[in-house]
């Protein structure tokens, strides 16, 4: 009976520890300098997403400031039948240092876009969301040096993202 109680207590503690880890909130970086962030980014890796299911490679995201302060979003990728493009609009969430945005590709639906990792020189960025279902590793160049990729991946792993879901993107594009 004593062994059974210890087993139950151990299982309970293990579940409690897992629950505490799962409850640790995702945090965005403290500040994003939007004029430095806008421009073209190459997708290095991402979690498989339904809306990217036809993409076979050369996935990019391009951001530009709109006159109303929002950010124009243009996502592109190659498919088996040719390139496709999706246009959206992102708005900064107040009080987040420009690190959290809401992006919409069709009204009225909006999704969280949080910059959770960012190279000091803006060579790479890691974008996720609070429930850890989305993750993108972005780079200013089609190929990210291994040491920079490792830093980017560590920023996601440190926040509890399951990197075993990561799918690497084929990039044949030029900057």
Secondary structure, DSSP 8 states (H G I E B T S, - for coil): -HHHHHHHHHHHHHHHHHHHHHHS-----S---HHHH-EEEEEEEEE--GGGTT--EEEEEEEEE-TTS-EEEEEEEEETTEEEEEEEEEEE-TTSTT-EEEEEEETTEEEEEEEEEE-TTSSEEEEE-TTS--EEEEESSSS--HHHHHHHHHHHHTTT--GGGEEE-------
